[in-house]
Amino acid sequence: MPLLFSYGTLQDERVQRALFGRTLVGRKDCLLGYAQALARVADPEFARTSGKTHHAILRPARSDTARVEGMAFEVTDAELEHADKYEPVEYKRVLARLASGGQAWVYVDAQIGSEPC
């Protein structure tokens, strides 16, 4: 089963139930090689569902030791497709390394390359 790393709204059980119809099962983990910033999201439907107009966004970090705390959730391929539709155009899904040694899908800044520095 794929892992989806969340550092933002997908950790909210209310958002999970609205998007996936269930509360996700996951564990705390850290994403390696990325740094967190804040971005304004223009999509009004996304803002309505999440309850916010500004959201955390990830960009490749300049430091090898950069980490972002969050949750690694077990999802199905169909749920990944739902998440793709939920995330606004400012985000793209990439595969990234976790501190636990595995990999997870994560949404990062669509305007920046997906490889951490």
DSSP file (Angstrom, degrees, kcal/mol; ACC not computed):
  #  RESIDUE AA STRUCTURE BP1 BP2  ACC     N-H-->O    O-->H-N    N-H-->O    O-->H-N    TCO  KAPPA ALPHA  PHI   PSI    X-CA   Y-CA   Z-CA
    1    1 A M              0   0    0      0, 0.0    75,-0.2     0, 0.0     0, 0.0   0.000 360.0 360.0 360.0 131.2    0.0    0.0    0.0
    2    2 A P        -     0   0    0      0, 0.0    73,-2.4     0, 0.0     2,-0.4  -0.228 360.0-130.7 -65.2 156.0    1.5    3.4   -0.9
    3    3 A L  E     -A   74   0A   0    100,-0.2   102,-2.9    71,-0.2     2,-0.5  -0.880  13.2-160.9-106.3 142.1    2.4    6.0    1.7
    4    4 A L  E     -Ab  73 105A   0     69,-2.6    69,-2.8    -2,-0.4     2,-0.4  -0.985  12.1-146.7-122.1 117.8    1.3    9.6    1.5
    5    5 A F  E     -A   72   0A   0    100,-3.5   102,-0.5    -2,-0.5     2,-0.4  -0.720  15.4-167.1 -88.1 129.6    3.3   12.1    3.6
    6    6 A S  E     +A   71   0A   0     65,-3.1    65,-2.5    -2,-0.4   100,-0.0  -0.965  26.5 164.1-120.4 134.1    1.3   15.0    5.0
    7    7 A Y  S    S+     0   0    0     -2,-0.4     2,-0.1    63,-0.2    -1,-0.1   0.194  76.0  17.9-121.3   8.0    2.7   18.1    6.6
    8    8 A G  S >  S-     0   0    0     47,-0.1     3,-2.0    48,-0.0     4,-0.3  -0.249 119.2  -7.9-146.1-129.7   -0.5   20.1    6.4
    9    9 A T  G >  S+     0   0    0      1,-0.3     3,-1.8     2,-0.2     6,-0.3   0.716 113.3  71.0 -63.8 -25.4   -4.3   19.8    5.9
   10   10 A L  G 3  S+     0   0    0      1,-0.3    -1,-0.3     5,-0.1    -4,-0.1   0.597  89.6  64.9 -70.0  -6.6   -4.3   16.1    5.0
   11   11 A Q  G <  S+     0   0    0     -3,-2.0     2,-0.5     4,-0.0    -1,-0.3   0.654  80.6  98.3 -81.8 -16.7   -3.5   15.4    8.7
   12   12 A D    <>  -     0   0    0     -3,-1.8     4,-2.5    -4,-0.3     3,-0.3  -0.600  69.5-148.3 -76.2 120.5   -6.9   16.9    9.6
   13   13 A E  H  > S+     0   0    0     -2,-0.5     4,-2.7     1,-0.2     5,-0.2   0.836  98.1  57.5 -59.4 -33.6   -9.4   14.1   10.2
   14   14 A R  H  > S+     0   0    0      2,-0.2     4,-1.9     1,-0.2    -1,-0.2   0.916 109.4  44.5 -63.2 -43.3  -12.2   16.3    9.0
   15   15 A V  H  > S+     0   0    0     -3,-0.3     4,-2.4    -6,-0.3     5,-0.3   0.906 112.2  53.1 -66.7 -42.3  -10.4   16.8    5.7
   16   16 A Q  H  X>S+     0   0    0     -4,-2.5     4,-3.5     1,-0.2     6,-0.8   0.929 110.4  46.4 -58.8 -46.8   -9.6   13.0    5.5
   17   17 A R  H  X5S+     0   0    0     -4,-2.7     4,-1.1     4,-0.2    -1,-0.2   0.893 114.3  48.0 -64.9 -39.1  -13.3   12.1    6.0
   18   18 A A  H  <5S+     0   0    0     -4,-1.9    -1,-0.2    -5,-0.2    -2,-0.2   0.878 122.8  33.7 -67.0 -37.3  -14.4   14.6    3.4
   19   19 A L  H  <5S+     0   0    0     -4,-2.4    -2,-0.2    -5,-0.1    -3,-0.2   0.893 135.9  18.1 -87.2 -44.1  -11.8   13.5    0.9
   20   20 A F  H  <5S-     0   0    0     -4,-3.5    -3,-0.2     2,-0.3    -2,-0.1   0.548  93.2-121.3-109.5 -11.5  -11.4    9.7    1.5
   21   21 A G  S  <<S+     0   0    0     -4,-1.1     2,-0.3    -5,-0.7    -4,-0.2   0.633  87.0  58.5  77.3  13.4  -14.6    8.8    3.4
   22   22 A R  S    S-     0   0    0     -6,-0.8     2,-0.5    -9,-0.1    -2,-0.3  -0.977  90.4 -95.8-160.4 166.4  -12.5    7.6    6.3
   23   23 A T        -     0   0    0     -2,-0.3     2,-0.1    -3,-0.1   -10,-0.1  -0.825  49.3-122.8 -89.7 129.5   -9.9    8.5    8.8
   24   24 A L        -     0   0    0     -2,-0.5     2,-0.5     1,-0.1    51,-0.1  -0.349  11.3-129.6 -75.0 152.1   -6.4    7.5    7.6
   25   25 A V  E     +C   74   0A   0     49,-0.5    49,-2.8    -2,-0.1     2,-0.3  -0.875  48.0 136.7 -98.2 129.5   -4.0    5.2    9.4
   26   26 A G  E     -C   73   0A   0     -2,-0.5     2,-0.3    47,-0.3    47,-0.2  -0.921  40.1-129.1-158.6-176.5   -0.5    6.6    9.7
   27   27 A R  E     -C   72   0A   0     45,-1.7    45,-3.0    -2,-0.3     2,-0.1  -0.975  35.9 -93.6-143.0 155.2    2.6    7.2   11.8
   28   28 A K  E     +C   71   0A   0     -2,-0.3     2,-0.3    43,-0.2    43,-0.2  -0.439  57.0 147.7 -67.2 141.9    4.7   10.2   12.6
   29   29 A D  E     -C   70   0A   0     41,-2.0    41,-2.1    -2,-0.1     2,-0.4  -0.933  39.1-117.7-159.5 177.5    7.7   10.5   10.3
   30   30 A C  E     -C   69   0A   0     -2,-0.3    69,-2.9    39,-0.2     2,-0.4  -0.986  16.5-134.8-129.5 141.5   10.0   13.2    8.8
   31   31 A L  E     -CD  68  98A   0     37,-2.7    37,-1.9    -2,-0.4     3,-0.4  -0.797  26.3-137.5 -92.1 135.1   10.5   14.1    5.1
   32   32 A L  E    S+C   67   0A   0     65,-2.3    65,-0.3    -2,-0.4    35,-0.2  -0.732  72.1  17.8 -99.2 141.8   14.2   14.6    4.2
   33   33 A G  S    S+     0   0    0     33,-2.3    28,-2.6    -2,-0.3    84,-0.4   0.530  97.3 100.1  87.4   7.4   15.6   17.3    2.0
   34   34 A Y  E     -F   60   0B   0     -3,-0.4     2,-0.3    32,-0.3    -1,-0.3  -0.893  52.6-152.1-126.0 156.3   12.8   19.7    2.0
   35   35 A A  E     -F   59   0B   0     24,-2.9    24,-2.3    -2,-0.3     2,-0.3  -0.947  21.7-122.4-124.6 148.2   12.0   23.0    3.8
   36   36 A Q  E     +F   58   0B   0     -2,-0.3     2,-0.2    22,-0.2    22,-0.2  -0.709  33.1 166.3 -94.8 139.7    8.5   24.3    4.6
   37   37 A A  E     -F   57   0B   0     20,-2.9    20,-2.3    -2,-0.3     2,-0.4  -0.773  34.6-105.8-134.9-179.3    7.2   27.7    3.4
   38   38 A L  E     -F   56   0B   0     -2,-0.2     2,-0.4    18,-0.2    18,-0.2  -0.945  34.0-178.6-117.0 136.0    3.8   29.4    3.3
   39   39 A A  E     -F   55   0B   0     16,-2.9    16,-3.1    -2,-0.4     2,-0.4  -0.984  27.7-121.7-135.2 145.4    1.9   30.0    0.0
   40   40 A R  E     -F   54   0B   0     -2,-0.4     2,-0.5    14,-0.2    14,-0.2  -0.721  25.6-148.2 -83.1 131.6   -1.4   31.6   -0.9
   41   41 A V        -     0   0    0     12,-2.9     6,-0.1    -2,-0.4    -2,-0.0  -0.901   7.9-163.7-104.6 125.3   -3.8   29.2   -2.6
   42   42 A A        +     0   0    0     -2,-0.5    -1,-0.1     4,-0.0    12,-0.0   0.728  58.8 103.2 -81.1 -23.0   -6.1   30.7   -5.1
   43   43 A D     >  -     0   0    0      1,-0.2     4,-2.0    10,-0.1     5,-0.2  -0.479  55.9-160.8 -68.3 113.0   -8.6   27.9   -5.4
   44   44 A P  H  > S+     0   0    0      0, 0.0     4,-2.2     0, 0.0    -1,-0.2   0.827  89.2  55.1 -66.3 -31.6  -11.7   28.9   -3.4
   45   45 A E  H  > S+     0   0    0      2,-0.2     4,-2.5     1,-0.2     5,-0.2   0.906 108.4  48.5 -67.1 -40.8  -13.0   25.3   -3.1
   46   46 A F  H  > S+     0   0    0      2,-0.2     4,-2.7     1,-0.2     6,-0.3   0.921 111.9  49.4 -62.9 -44.4   -9.7   24.2   -1.6
   47   47 A A  H  X S+     0   0    0     -4,-2.0     4,-2.3     1,-0.2     5,-0.5   0.883 111.3  50.1 -62.8 -38.5   -9.8   27.1    0.9
   48   48 A R  H  < S+     0   0    0     -4,-2.2    -2,-0.2     2,-0.2    -1,-0.2   0.940 113.9  43.9 -65.4 -46.6  -13.4   26.2    1.8
   49   49 A T  H  < S+     0   0    0     -4,-2.5    -2,-0.2     1,-0.2    -1,-0.2   0.907 122.7  37.1 -65.5 -42.0  -12.5   22.5    2.4
   50   50 A S  H  < S-     0   0    0     -4,-2.7    -1,-0.2     2,-0.2    -2,-0.2   0.752 100.7-130.8 -83.7 -24.8   -9.3   23.2    4.3
   51   51 A G  S  < S+     0   0    0     -4,-2.3     2,-0.3    -5,-0.3    -3,-0.2   0.581  75.6  87.1  85.1  10.0  -10.6   26.3    6.1
   52   52 A K        -     0   0    0     -5,-0.5    -1,-0.2    -6,-0.3    -2,-0.2  -0.985  58.1-158.0-142.5 150.6   -7.5   28.4    5.2
   53   53 A T  S    S+     0   0    0     -2,-0.3   -12,-2.9     1,-0.1     2,-0.4   0.651  86.9  56.1 -98.1 -20.5   -6.4   30.6    2.3
   54   54 A H  E    S-F   40   0B   0    -14,-0.2     2,-0.3    -7,-0.1   -14,-0.2  -0.944  71.3-178.9-115.1 134.4   -2.6   30.2    3.1
   55   55 A H  E     -F   39   0B   0    -16,-3.1   -16,-2.9    -2,-0.4     2,-0.1  -0.916  32.5 -97.7-133.9 155.1   -1.1   26.8    3.3
   56   56 A A  E     -F   38   0B   0     -2,-0.3     2,-0.3   -18,-0.2   -18,-0.2  -0.420  41.9-175.7 -65.4 145.2    2.3   25.2    4.0
   57   57 A I  E     -F   37   0B   0    -20,-2.3   -20,-2.9    -2,-0.1     2,-0.4  -0.986  17.1-129.7-143.2 149.8    4.2   24.2    0.9
   58   58 A L  E     +F   36   0B   0     49,-0.3    51,-2.9    -2,-0.3   -22,-0.2  -0.823  21.8 177.4-108.1 142.7    7.5   22.3    0.5
   59   59 A R  E     -F   35   0B   0    -24,-2.3   -24,-2.9    -2,-0.4    55,-0.1  -0.968  45.0 -85.0-133.7 150.0   10.5   23.3   -1.5
   60   60 A P  E     -F   34   0B   0      0, 0.0   -26,-0.3     0, 0.0     2,-0.2  -0.284  50.6-129.8 -54.9 138.5   13.9   21.6   -1.9
   61   61 A A        -     0   0    0    -28,-2.6    56,-1.0     2,-0.2    -3,-0.0  -0.476   6.2-135.3 -89.9 161.0   16.2   22.6    1.0
   62   62 A R  S    S+     0   0    0     -2,-0.2     2,-0.4    54,-0.1    -1,-0.1   0.473  86.3  73.5 -90.2  -4.0   19.7   23.8    0.7
   63   63 A S  S >  S-     0   0    0      1,-0.1     3,-1.2   -30,-0.0    -2,-0.2  -0.912  71.4-144.3-116.6 138.0   20.8   21.6    3.6
   64   64 A D  T 3  S+     0   0    0     -2,-0.4   -31,-0.2     1,-0.2    -1,-0.1   0.727 103.7  55.8 -66.3 -21.5   21.3   17.8    3.6
   65   65 A T  T 3  S+     0   0    0    -33,-0.1    -1,-0.2   -32,-0.1    -3,-0.0   0.384  77.3 129.2 -94.4   3.7   20.0   17.8    7.2
   66   66 A A    <   +     0   0    0     -3,-1.2   -33,-2.3   -34,-0.0     2,-0.3  -0.326  33.4 178.3 -63.0 139.4   16.7   19.5    6.4
   67   67 A R  E     - C   0  32A   0    -35,-0.2     2,-0.5   -34,-0.2   -35,-0.2  -0.992  21.9-156.1-142.3 147.1   13.6   17.7    7.7
   68   68 A V  E     - C   0  31A   0    -37,-1.9   -37,-2.7    -2,-0.3     2,-0.2  -0.994  21.1-137.1-123.6 124.3    9.9   18.4    7.7
   69   69 A E  E     + C   0  30A   0     -2,-0.5     2,-0.3   -39,-0.2   -39,-0.2  -0.524  47.6 109.9 -79.5 146.4    7.8   16.7   10.4
   70   70 A G  E     - C   0  29A   0    -41,-2.1   -41,-2.0    -2,-0.2     2,-0.4  -0.914  60.4 -64.6-178.1-153.2    4.5   15.2    9.5
   71   71 A M  E     -AC   6  28A   0    -65,-2.5   -65,-3.1    -2,-0.3     2,-0.7  -0.972  24.1-145.9-127.8 139.0    2.6   11.9    9.1
   72   72 A A  E     -AC   5  27A   0    -45,-3.0   -45,-1.7    -2,-0.4     2,-0.4  -0.925  27.4-165.1-102.7 112.9    3.0    9.0    6.7
   73   73 A F  E     -AC   4  26A   0    -69,-2.8   -69,-2.6    -2,-0.7     2,-0.5  -0.781  20.5-125.6-104.0 141.1   -0.4    7.7    5.9
   74   74 A E  E     +AC   3  25A   0    -49,-2.8   -49,-0.5    -2,-0.4     2,-0.3  -0.735  42.7 166.9 -80.7 126.0   -1.3    4.4    4.2
   75   75 A V        -     0   0    0    -73,-2.4     2,-0.2    -2,-0.5   -51,-0.0  -0.908  32.7-117.1-136.3 163.3   -3.5    5.0    1.2
   76   76 A T     >  -     0   0    0     -2,-0.3     4,-1.9   -75,-0.2     5,-0.1  -0.516  34.4-107.2 -92.0 167.9   -4.8    3.2   -1.8
   77   77 A D  H  > S+     0   0    0      1,-0.2     4,-1.8     2,-0.2     5,-0.1   0.888 123.2  53.4 -61.3 -38.6   -4.0    4.1   -5.4
   78   78 A A  H  > S+     0   0    0      1,-0.2     4,-1.8     2,-0.2    -1,-0.2   0.880 106.9  51.5 -64.3 -37.8   -7.6    5.3   -5.7
   79   79 A E  H  > S+     0   0    0      2,-0.2     4,-2.5     1,-0.2    -1,-0.2   0.860 105.3  55.7 -68.2 -34.2   -7.1    7.6   -2.7
   80   80 A L  H  X S+     0   0    0     -4,-1.9     4,-2.4     2,-0.2    -1,-0.2   0.906 106.5  51.0 -61.6 -40.2   -4.0    9.0   -4.2
   81   81 A E  H  X S+     0   0    0     -4,-1.8     4,-1.7     2,-0.2    -2,-0.2   0.895 109.3  50.3 -63.6 -39.6   -6.1   10.0   -7.2
   82   82 A H  H  X S+     0   0    0     -4,-1.8     4,-1.7     1,-0.2    -2,-0.2   0.909 110.3  50.0 -62.7 -41.8   -8.6   11.7   -4.9
   83   83 A A  H  X S+     0   0    0     -4,-2.5     4,-2.5     1,-0.2    -2,-0.2   0.889 106.4  55.7 -64.4 -38.6   -5.7   13.5   -3.2
   84   84 A D  H  < S+     0   0    0     -4,-2.4    -1,-0.2     1,-0.2    -2,-0.2   0.896 109.9  46.0 -59.5 -40.0   -4.4   14.6   -6.6
   85   85 A K  H  < S+     0   0    0     -4,-1.7    -1,-0.2     1,-0.2    -2,-0.2   0.818 112.2  52.0 -72.1 -30.6   -7.8   16.1   -7.4
   86   86 A Y  H  < S+     0   0    0     -4,-1.7    -2,-0.2    -5,-0.1    -1,-0.2   0.898  92.2  83.3 -71.9 -42.6   -8.0   17.8   -4.0
   87   87 A E  S  < S-     0   0    0     -4,-2.5   -41,-0.0    -5,-0.1     0, 0.0  -0.409  82.4-123.6 -69.2 135.3   -4.6   19.5   -4.2
   88   88 A P    >   -     0   0    0      0, 0.0     3,-2.1     0, 0.0    -1,-0.1  -0.171  32.2 -92.2 -73.6 172.7   -4.7   22.9   -6.0
   89   89 A V  T 3  S+     0   0    0      1,-0.3    21,-0.1     3,-0.0    -2,-0.1   0.648 117.8  74.6 -62.5 -16.5   -2.4   23.7   -9.0
   90   90 A E  T 3  S+     0   0    0     19,-0.1    20,-2.8    20,-0.1    21,-0.4   0.630  95.4  61.8 -69.9 -12.2    0.2   25.2   -6.8
   91   91 A Y  E <   -E  109   0A   0     -3,-2.1     2,-0.3    18,-0.3    18,-0.2  -0.860  59.2-172.4-119.1 148.7    1.2   21.6   -5.7
   92   92 A K  E     -E  108   0A   0     16,-2.2    16,-2.8    -2,-0.3     2,-0.4  -0.974  27.6-116.9-133.0 153.0    2.5   18.5   -7.5
   93   93 A R  E     +E  107   0A   0     -2,-0.3     2,-0.3    14,-0.2    14,-0.2  -0.764  38.3 167.4 -93.4 130.4    3.0   15.0   -6.2
   94   94 A V  E     -E  106   0A   0     12,-2.7    12,-2.3    -2,-0.4     2,-0.5  -0.921  37.7-111.0-134.4 160.8    6.5   13.6   -6.0
   95   95 A L  E     +E  105   0A   0     -2,-0.3     2,-0.3    10,-0.2    10,-0.2  -0.814  44.9 174.5 -92.5 131.6    8.1   10.5   -4.4
   96   96 A A  E     -E  104   0A   0      8,-2.5     8,-2.2    -2,-0.5     2,-0.2  -0.910  31.3 -96.6-139.7 162.9   10.5   11.5   -1.5
   97   97 A R  E     -E  103   0A   0    -65,-0.3   -65,-2.3    -2,-0.3     2,-0.3  -0.547  30.5-150.0 -82.9 142.2   12.6    9.9    1.2
   98   98 A L  B >   -D   31   0A   0      4,-2.7     3,-1.7    -2,-0.2   -67,-0.2  -0.799  23.7-122.2-106.8 153.1   11.5    9.5    4.8
   99   99 A A  T 3  S+     0   0    0    -69,-2.9   -68,-0.1    -2,-0.3    -1,-0.1   0.795 111.5  66.0 -61.9 -28.4   13.6    9.5    7.9
  100  100 A S  T 3  S-     0   0    0    -70,-0.3    -1,-0.3     1,-0.1     3,-0.1   0.572 122.5-104.2 -71.5  -8.3   12.3    6.1    8.7
  101  101 A G  S <  S+     0   0    0     -3,-1.7    -2,-0.1     1,-0.3    -1,-0.1   0.226  88.3  96.9 106.3 -14.2   14.1    4.8    5.6
  102  102 A G        -     0   0    0     -5,-0.1    -4,-2.7     1,-0.0    -1,-0.3  -0.133  68.3-113.3 -93.2-167.6   11.1    4.4    3.3
  103  103 A Q  E     - E   0  97A   0     -6,-0.2     2,-0.3    -3,-0.1  -100,-0.2  -0.934  27.2-177.9-127.7 153.5    9.6    6.5    0.6
  104  104 A A  E     - E   0  96A   0     -8,-2.2    -8,-2.5    -2,-0.3     2,-0.2  -0.989  31.7-107.5-146.4 153.5    6.3    8.3    0.4
  105  105 A W  E     +bE   4  95A   0   -102,-2.9  -100,-3.5    -2,-0.3     2,-0.3  -0.597  43.8 176.3 -74.8 144.5    4.3   10.5   -2.0
  106  106 A V  E     - E   0  94A   0    -12,-2.3   -12,-2.7    -2,-0.2     2,-0.5  -0.991  31.1-119.3-150.5 150.4    4.2   14.1   -1.0
  107  107 A Y  E     + E   0  93A   0   -102,-0.5   -49,-0.3    -2,-0.3   -14,-0.2  -0.836  39.6 170.7 -96.5 125.1    2.8   17.3   -2.4
  108  108 A V  E     - E   0  92A   0    -16,-2.8   -16,-2.2    -2,-0.5     2,-0.2  -0.703  46.8 -59.9-124.9 174.3    5.5   20.0   -3.1
  109  109 A D  E >   - E   0  91A   0    -51,-2.9     3,-1.2    -2,-0.2   -18,-0.3  -0.396  41.5-149.3 -59.0 121.1    5.6   23.4   -4.8
  110  110 A A  T 3  S+     0   0    0    -20,-2.8    -1,-0.2     1,-0.2   -19,-0.2   0.675  93.6  59.5 -68.7 -17.6    4.7   22.8   -8.5
  111  111 A Q  T 3  S+     0   0    0    -21,-0.4     2,-0.3     2,-0.1    -1,-0.2   0.549  98.6  68.0 -88.2  -8.1    7.0   25.7   -9.6
  112  112 A I  S <  S-     0   0    0     -3,-1.2    -4,-0.1     1,-0.1     0, 0.0  -0.814  93.7 -95.7-113.8 150.6   10.2   24.2   -8.1
  113  113 A G        -     0   0    0     -2,-0.3    -4,-0.1     1,-0.1    -1,-0.1  -0.236  31.0-129.3 -57.8 154.0   12.1   21.1   -9.2
  114  114 A S  S    S+     0   0    0    -55,-0.1    -1,-0.1    -4,-0.1   -20,-0.0   0.561  78.3  93.5 -88.7  -8.7   11.2   18.0   -7.2
  115  115 A E  S    S-     0   0    0    -55,-0.1    -2,-0.1   -19,-0.0   -19,-0.1  -0.748  74.4-128.9 -90.4 124.3   14.7   16.9   -6.3
  116  116 A P              0   0    0      0, 0.0   -82,-0.1     0, 0.0   -54,-0.1  -0.349 360.0 360.0 -62.9 149.7   16.1   18.1   -2.9
  117  117 A C              0   0    0    -56,-1.0   -53,-0.1   -84,-0.4   -55,-0.1   0.469 360.0 360.0 -73.6 360.0   19.5   19.8   -3.0
